[in-house]
Amino acid sequence: MRKALGNRARMITANEGGHGAYLLTGNACLDDLTTRFLTDGTKPADDVRC
């Protein structure tokens, strides 16, 4: 997936048991990065593993 998206996107991964981790697992790294992107379009400089 990362290769297909190229530089226009960032991959944020978290070992939280599948889809639906945002705001449901208490992973502050994942929640904060996703919230920033959804509210103002800010994406991390590089891919992130939370």
PDB file with SEQRES, HELIX, SHEET and CRYST1 records, atoms N, CA, C and O in Angstrom:
SEQRES   1 A   50  MET ARG LYS ALA LEU GLY ASN ARG ALA ARG MET ILE THR          
SEQRES   2 A   50  ALA ASN GLU GLY GLY HIS GLY ALA TYR LEU LEU THR GLY          
SEQRES   3 A   50  ASN ALA CYS LEU ASP ASP LEU THR THR ARG PHE LEU THR          
SEQRES   4 A   50  ASP GLY THR LYS PRO ALA ASP ASP VAL ARG CYS                  
HELIX    1 AA1 ARG A    2  LEU A    5  1                                   4    
HELIX    2 AA2 GLY A    6  ARG A    8  5                                   3    
HELIX    3 AA3 ALA A   28  ASP A   40  1                                  13    
SHEET    1 AA1 2 ILE A  12  THR A  13  0                                        
SHEET    2 AA1 2 VAL A  48  ARG A  49  1                                        
CRYST1    1.000    1.000    1.000  90.00  90.00  90.00 P 1           1          
ATOM      1  N   MET A   1       0.834  -1.186   0.000  1.00  0.00           N  
ATOM      2  CA  MET A   1       0.000   0.000   0.000  1.00  0.00           C  
ATOM      3  C   MET A   1       0.876   1.246   0.000  1.00  0.00           C  
ATOM      4  O   MET A   1       0.604   2.206  -0.720  1.00  0.00           O  
ATOM      5  N   ARG A   2       1.921   1.224   0.807  1.00  0.00           N  
ATOM      6  CA  ARG A   2       2.791   2.401   0.912  1.00  0.00           C  
ATOM      7  C   ARG A   2       3.381   2.767  -0.442  1.00  0.00           C  
ATOM      8  O   ARG A   2       3.403   3.940  -0.816  1.00  0.00           O  
ATOM      9  N   LYS A   3       3.852   1.785  -1.167  1.00  0.00           N  
ATOM     10  CA  LYS A   3       4.450   2.026  -2.482  1.00  0.00           C  
ATOM     11  C   LYS A   3       3.417   2.593  -3.455  1.00  0.00           C  
ATOM     12  O   LYS A   3       3.732   3.485  -4.242  1.00  0.00           O  
ATOM     13  N   ALA A   4       2.215   2.093  -3.408  1.00  0.00           N  
ATOM     14  CA  ALA A   4       1.160   2.551  -4.312  1.00  0.00           C  
ATOM     15  C   ALA A   4       0.782   4.013  -4.065  1.00  0.00           C  
ATOM     16  O   ALA A   4       0.460   4.733  -5.010  1.00  0.00           O  
ATOM     17  N   LEU A   5       0.818   4.451  -2.826  1.00  0.00           N  
ATOM     18  CA  LEU A   5       0.429   5.822  -2.486  1.00  0.00           C  
ATOM     19  C   LEU A   5       1.508   6.852  -2.791  1.00  0.00           C  
ATOM     20  O   LEU A   5       1.205   8.022  -3.028  1.00  0.00           O  
ATOM     21  N   GLY A   6       2.761   6.420  -2.787  1.00  0.00           N  
ATOM     22  CA  GLY A   6       3.847   7.344  -3.097  1.00  0.00           C  
ATOM     23  C   GLY A   6       4.041   8.402  -2.032  1.00  0.00           C  
ATOM     24  O   GLY A   6       3.619   8.225  -0.889  1.00  0.00           O  
ATOM     25  N   ASN A   7       4.679   9.503  -2.401  1.00  0.00           N  
ATOM     26  CA  ASN A   7       5.029  10.550  -1.437  1.00  0.00           C  
ATOM     27  C   ASN A   7       3.862  11.455  -1.054  1.00  0.00           C  
ATOM     28  O   ASN A   7       4.003  12.279  -0.149  1.00  0.00           O  
ATOM     29  N   ARG A   8       2.741  11.327  -1.703  1.00  0.00           N  
ATOM     30  CA  ARG A   8       1.609  12.208  -1.382  1.00  0.00           C  
ATOM     31  C   ARG A   8       0.880  11.798  -0.099  1.00  0.00           C  
ATOM     32  O   ARG A   8      -0.012  12.507   0.366  1.00  0.00           O  
ATOM     33  N   ALA A   9       1.265  10.650   0.470  1.00  0.00           N  
ATOM     34  CA  ALA A   9       0.580  10.143   1.660  1.00  0.00           C  
ATOM     35  C   ALA A   9       1.596   9.689   2.700  1.00  0.00           C  
ATOM     36  O   ALA A   9       2.782   9.543   2.405  1.00  0.00           O  
ATOM     37  N   ARG A  10       1.119   9.469   3.909  1.00  0.00           N  
ATOM     38  CA  ARG A  10       1.935   8.911   4.987  1.00  0.00           C  
ATOM     39  C   ARG A  10       1.210   7.694   5.544  1.00  0.00           C  
ATOM     40  O   ARG A  10      -0.019   7.651   5.588  1.00  0.00           O  
ATOM     41  N   MET A  11       1.979   6.726   5.959  1.00  0.00           N  
ATOM     42  CA  MET A  11       1.417   5.513   6.550  1.00  0.00           C  
ATOM     43  C   MET A  11       1.624   5.593   8.060  1.00  0.00           C  
ATOM     44  O   MET A  11       2.750   5.747   8.533  1.00  0.00           O  
ATOM     45  N   ILE A  12       0.547   5.488   8.798  1.00  0.00           N  
ATOM     46  CA  ILE A  12       0.606   5.431  10.257  1.00  0.00           C  
ATOM     47  C   ILE A  12       0.119   4.049  10.653  1.00  0.00           C  
ATOM     48  O   ILE A  12      -1.022   3.681  10.375  1.00  0.00           O  
ATOM     49  N   THR A  13       0.983   3.288  11.300  1.00  0.00           N  
ATOM     50  CA  THR A  13       0.613   1.935  11.688  1.00  0.00           C  
ATOM     51  C   THR A  13       0.656   1.774  13.196  1.00  0.00           C  
ATOM     52  O   THR A  13       1.452   2.408  13.888  1.00  0.00           O  
ATOM     53  N   ALA A  14      -0.218   0.911  13.686  1.00  0.00           N  
ATOM     54  CA  ALA A  14      -0.264   0.598  15.119  1.00  0.00           C  
ATOM     55  C   ALA A  14      -0.673  -0.867  15.259  1.00  0.00           C  
ATOM     56  O   ALA A  14      -1.615  -1.315  14.605  1.00  0.00           O  
ATOM     57  N   ASN A  15       0.012  -1.591  16.081  1.00  0.00           N  
ATOM     58  CA  ASN A  15      -0.319  -2.988  16.326  1.00  0.00           C  
ATOM     59  C   ASN A  15      -1.446  -3.041  17.358  1.00  0.00           C  
ATOM     60  O   ASN A  15      -1.220  -3.302  18.540  1.00  0.00           O  
ATOM     61  N   GLU A  16      -2.649  -2.789  16.884  1.00  0.00           N  
ATOM     62  CA  GLU A  16      -3.803  -2.683  17.775  1.00  0.00           C  
ATOM     63  C   GLU A  16      -4.919  -3.651  17.407  1.00  0.00           C  
ATOM     64  O   GLU A  16      -6.052  -3.464  17.850  1.00  0.00           O  
ATOM     65  N   GLY A  17      -4.639  -4.670  16.619  1.00  0.00           N  
ATOM     66  CA  GLY A  17      -5.637  -5.695  16.360  1.00  0.00           C  
ATOM     67  C   GLY A  17      -6.569  -5.464  15.202  1.00  0.00           C  
ATOM     68  O   GLY A  17      -7.668  -6.018  15.195  1.00  0.00           O  
ATOM     69  N   GLY A  18      -6.189  -4.674  14.221  1.00  0.00           N  
ATOM     70  CA  GLY A  18      -7.000  -4.547  13.021  1.00  0.00           C  
ATOM     71  C   GLY A  18      -7.569  -3.164  12.810  1.00  0.00           C  
ATOM     72  O   GLY A  18      -7.114  -2.187  13.403  1.00  0.00           O  
ATOM     73  N   HIS A  19      -8.573  -3.097  11.955  1.00  0.00           N  
ATOM     74  CA  HIS A  19      -9.214  -1.826  11.632  1.00  0.00           C  
ATOM     75  C   HIS A  19      -9.995  -1.309  12.833  1.00  0.00           C  
ATOM     76  O   HIS A  19     -10.345  -2.074  13.733  1.00  0.00           O  
ATOM     77  N   GLY A  20     -10.259  -0.038  12.842  1.00  0.00           N  
ATOM     78  CA  GLY A  20     -11.079   0.540  13.891  1.00  0.00           C  
ATOM     79  C   GLY A  20     -10.317   0.888  15.155  1.00  0.00           C  
ATOM     80  O   GLY A  20     -10.908   0.923  16.234  1.00  0.00           O  
ATOM     81  N   ALA A  21      -9.015   1.148  15.051  1.00  0.00           N  
ATOM     82  CA  ALA A  21      -8.211   1.459  16.231  1.00  0.00           C  
ATOM     83  C   ALA A  21      -8.338   2.923  16.646  1.00  0.00           C  
ATOM     84  O   ALA A  21      -8.151   3.247  17.819  1.00  0.00           O  
ATOM     85  N   TYR A  22      -8.648   3.803  15.713  1.00  0.00           N  
ATOM     86  CA  TYR A  22      -8.711   5.232  16.005  1.00  0.00           C  
ATOM     87  C   TYR A  22      -9.752   5.524  17.087  1.00  0.00           C  
ATOM     88  O   TYR A  22     -10.929   5.200  16.932  1.00  0.00           O  
ATOM     89  N   LEU A  23      -9.309   6.131  18.169  1.00  0.00           N  
ATOM     90  CA  LEU A  23     -10.110   6.535  19.332  1.00  0.00           C  
ATOM     91  C   LEU A  23     -10.706   5.375  20.133  1.00  0.00           C  
ATOM     92  O   LEU A  23     -11.466   5.611  21.072  1.00  0.00           O  
ATOM     93  N   LEU A  24     -10.382   4.144  19.786  1.00  0.00           N  
ATOM     94  CA  LEU A  24     -10.971   3.009  20.487  1.00  0.00           C  
ATOM     95  C   LEU A  24      -9.985   2.231  21.351  1.00  0.00           C  
ATOM     96  O   LEU A  24     -10.398   1.439  22.197  1.00  0.00           O  
ATOM     97  N   THR A  25      -8.683   2.448  21.146  1.00  0.00           N  
ATOM     98  CA  THR A  25      -7.695   1.621  21.837  1.00  0.00           C  
ATOM     99  C   THR A  25      -6.852   2.380  22.848  1.00  0.00           C  
ATOM    100  O   THR A  25      -6.067   1.766  23.570  1.00  0.00           O  
ATOM    101  N   GLY A  26      -6.991   3.696  22.920  1.00  0.00           N  
ATOM    102  CA  GLY A  26      -6.190   4.481  23.849  1.00  0.00           C  
ATOM    103  C   GLY A  26      -4.759   4.702  23.390  1.00  0.00           C  
ATOM    104  O   GLY A  26      -3.900   5.042  24.205  1.00  0.00           O  
ATOM    105  N   ASN A  27      -4.482   4.517  22.100  1.00  0.00           N  
ATOM    106  CA  ASN A  27      -3.147   4.733  21.563  1.00  0.00           C  
ATOM    107  C   ASN A  27      -3.008   6.221  21.233  1.00  0.00           C  
ATOM    108  O   ASN A  27      -3.464   6.675  20.184  1.00  0.00           O  
ATOM    109  N   ALA A  28      -2.375   6.977  22.137  1.00  0.00           N  
ATOM    110  CA  ALA A  28      -2.269   8.433  21.985  1.00  0.00           C  
ATOM    111  C   ALA A  28      -1.525   8.821  20.710  1.00  0.00           C  
ATOM    112  O   ALA A  28      -1.895   9.793  20.052  1.00  0.00           O  
ATOM    113  N   CYS A  29      -0.489   8.078  20.359  1.00  0.00           N  
ATOM    114  CA  CYS A  29       0.273   8.367  19.131  1.00  0.00           C  
ATOM    115  C   CYS A  29      -0.659   8.306  17.920  1.00  0.00           C  
ATOM    116  O   CYS A  29      -0.721   9.250  17.133  1.00  0.00           O  
ATOM    117  N   LEU A  30      -1.363   7.222  17.779  1.00  0.00           N  
ATOM    118  CA  LEU A  30      -2.283   7.037  16.658  1.00  0.00           C  
ATOM    119  C   LEU A  30      -3.407   8.070  16.680  1.00  0.00           C  
ATOM    120  O   LEU A  30      -3.707   8.687  15.658  1.00  0.00           O  
ATOM    121  N   ASP A  31      -4.022   8.257  17.831  1.00  0.00           N  
ATOM    122  CA  ASP A  31      -5.137   9.198  17.954  1.00  0.00           C  
ATOM    123  C   ASP A  31      -4.714  10.625  17.616  1.00  0.00           C  
ATOM    124  O   ASP A  31      -5.411  11.319  16.876  1.00  0.00           O  
ATOM    125  N   ASP A  32      -3.577  11.067  18.154  1.00  0.00           N  
ATOM    126  CA  ASP A  32      -3.126  12.444  17.931  1.00  0.00           C  
ATOM    127  C   ASP A  32      -2.789  12.701  16.465  1.00  0.00           C  
ATOM    128  O   ASP A  32      -3.206  13.713  15.902  1.00  0.00           O  
ATOM    129  N   LEU A  33      -2.039  11.793  15.843  1.00  0.00           N  
ATOM    130  CA  LEU A  33      -1.672  11.983  14.442  1.00  0.00           C  
ATOM    131  C   LEU A  33      -2.896  11.969  13.529  1.00  0.00           C  
ATOM    132  O   LEU A  33      -2.995  12.777  12.606  1.00  0.00           O  
ATOM    133  N   THR A  34      -3.817  11.062  13.784  1.00  0.00           N  
ATOM    134  CA  THR A  34      -5.020  10.971  12.955  1.00  0.00           C  
ATOM    135  C   THR A  34      -5.906  12.195  13.147  1.00  0.00           C  
ATOM    136  O   THR A  34      -6.432  12.736  12.174  1.00  0.00           O  
ATOM    137  N   THR A  35      -6.077  12.635  14.385  1.00  0.00           N  
ATOM    138  CA  THR A  35      -6.890  13.822  14.658  1.00  0.00           C  
ATOM    139  C   THR A  35      -6.308  15.052  13.975  1.00  0.00           C  
ATOM    140  O   THR A  35      -7.050  15.843  13.390  1.00  0.00           O  
ATOM    141  N   ARG A  36      -5.001  15.223  14.042  1.00  0.00           N  
ATOM    142  CA  ARG A  36      -4.366  16.361  13.374  1.00  0.00           C  
ATOM    143  C   ARG A  36      -4.643  16.349  11.874  1.00  0.00           C  
ATOM    144  O   ARG A  36      -4.956  17.384  11.285  1.00  0.00           O  
ATOM    145  N   PHE A  37      -4.525  15.177  11.263  1.00  0.00           N  
ATOM    146  CA  PHE A  37      -4.780  15.091   9.820  1.00  0.00           C  
ATOM    147  C   PHE A  37      -6.247  15.399   9.503  1.00  0.00           C  
ATOM    148  O   PHE A  37      -6.537  16.134   8.559  1.00  0.00           O  
ATOM    149  N   LEU A  38      -7.154  14.849  10.275  1.00  0.00           N  
ATOM    150  CA  LEU A  38      -8.581  15.042  10.002  1.00  0.00           C  
ATOM    151  C   LEU A  38      -9.049  16.469  10.267  1.00  0.00           C  
ATOM    152  O   LEU A  38      -9.969  16.945   9.602  1.00  0.00           O  
ATOM    153  N   THR A  39      -8.434  17.158  11.221  1.00  0.00           N  
ATOM    154  CA  THR A  39      -8.893  18.507  11.555  1.00  0.00           C  
ATOM    155  C   THR A  39      -8.247  19.609  10.728  1.00  0.00           C  
ATOM    156  O   THR A  39      -8.901  20.601  10.407  1.00  0.00           O  
ATOM    157  N   ASP A  40      -6.968  19.450  10.378  1.00  0.00           N  
ATOM    158  CA  ASP A  40      -6.330  20.533   9.625  1.00  0.00           C  
ATOM    159  C   ASP A  40      -5.423  20.077   8.480  1.00  0.00           C  
ATOM    160  O   ASP A  40      -4.729  20.895   7.877  1.00  0.00           O  
ATOM    161  N   GLY A  41      -5.428  18.787   8.182  1.00  0.00           N  
ATOM    162  CA  GLY A  41      -4.664  18.282   7.048  1.00  0.00           C  
ATOM    163  C   GLY A  41      -3.178  18.078   7.302  1.00  0.00           C  
ATOM    164  O   GLY A  41      -2.433  17.746   6.381  1.00  0.00           O  
ATOM    165  N   THR A  42      -2.735  18.274   8.553  1.00  0.00           N  
ATOM    166  CA  THR A  42      -1.320  18.091   8.872  1.00  0.00           C  
ATOM    167  C   THR A  42      -0.967  16.619   8.870  1.00  0.00           C  
ATOM    168  O   THR A  42      -1.597  15.814   9.556  1.00  0.00           O  
ATOM    169  N   LYS A  43       0.044  16.278   8.093  1.00  0.00           N  
ATOM    170  CA  LYS A  43       0.509  14.889   8.074  1.00  0.00           C  
ATOM    171  C   LYS A  43       1.950  14.847   8.565  1.00  0.00           C  
ATOM    172  O   LYS A  43       2.682  15.824   8.410  1.00  0.00           O  
ATOM    173  N   PRO A  44       2.368  13.723   9.156  1.00  0.00           N  
ATOM    174  CA  PRO A  44       3.746  13.623   9.642  1.00  0.00           C  
ATOM    175  C   PRO A  44       4.745  13.739   8.486  1.00  0.00           C  
ATOM    176  O   PRO A  44       4.401  13.474   7.334  1.00  0.00           O  
ATOM    177  N   ALA A  45       5.967  14.130   8.796  1.00  0.00           N  
ATOM    178  CA  ALA A  45       7.004  14.264   7.784  1.00  0.00           C  
ATOM    179  C   ALA A  45       7.350  12.929   7.139  1.00  0.00           C  
ATOM    180  O   ALA A  45       7.713  12.874   5.964  1.00  0.00           O  
ATOM    181  N   ASP A  46       7.236  11.856   7.910  1.00  0.00           N  
ATOM    182  CA  ASP A  46       7.564  10.510   7.443  1.00  0.00           C  
ATOM    183  C   ASP A  46       6.504   9.534   7.944  1.00  0.00           C  
ATOM    184  O   ASP A  46       5.634   9.914   8.728  1.00  0.00           O  
ATOM    185  N   ASP A  47       6.570   8.289   7.500  1.00  0.00           N  
ATOM    186  CA  ASP A  47       5.700   7.241   8.024  1.00  0.00           C  
ATOM    187  C   ASP A  47       5.971   7.069   9.517  1.00  0.00           C  
ATOM    188  O   ASP A  47       7.081   7.326   9.983  1.00  0.00           O  
ATOM    189  N   VAL A  48       4.957   6.634  10.265  1.00  0.00           N  
ATOM    190  CA  VAL A  48       5.079   6.499  11.726  1.00  0.00           C  
ATOM    191  C   VAL A  48       4.552   5.148  12.176  1.00  0.00           C  
ATOM    192  O   VAL A  48       3.507   4.691  11.714  1.00  0.00           O  
ATOM    193  N   ARG A  49       5.287   4.513  13.082  1.00  0.00           N  
ATOM    194  CA  ARG A  49       4.796   3.307  13.772  1.00  0.00           C  
ATOM    195  C   ARG A  49       4.463   3.708  15.196  1.00  0.00           C  
ATOM    196  O   ARG A  49       5.335   4.152  15.943  1.00  0.00           O  
ATOM    197  N   CYS A  50       3.219   3.555  15.568  1.00  0.00           N  
ATOM    198  CA  CYS A  50       2.776   3.916  16.924  1.00  0.00           C  
ATOM    199  C   CYS A  50       2.751   2.702  17.828  1.00  0.00           C  
ATOM    200  O   CYS A  50       2.404   2.814  19.003  1.00  0.00           O  
TER     201      CYS A  50                                                      
END                                                                             
